[in-house]
């Protein structure tokens, strides 16, 4: 007899990395931008 549950029933689609990161973009982009501005300002002051 065949089993009522097949592998296709329990199989989940693969998790897309880009789709997992997209909801975090409103937080990640400003934080990385602020960090980059601080780093560039520190380099400018250090070089002056």
Phi, psi and omega in degrees: 000150181271150179282140180290336179257120178255172179295330181293331180288324184264356183282130178259147177294151181296146181280125179275125183297318181297317179295330179285331184272332186306318179296340181273351185302320179298340178263317187291316184298312178296324180295315179293322177297316179295320178297319179294319178296318178297317180296315180293321178294321178297318178295319180296317179292321181295321181284336183283000000 
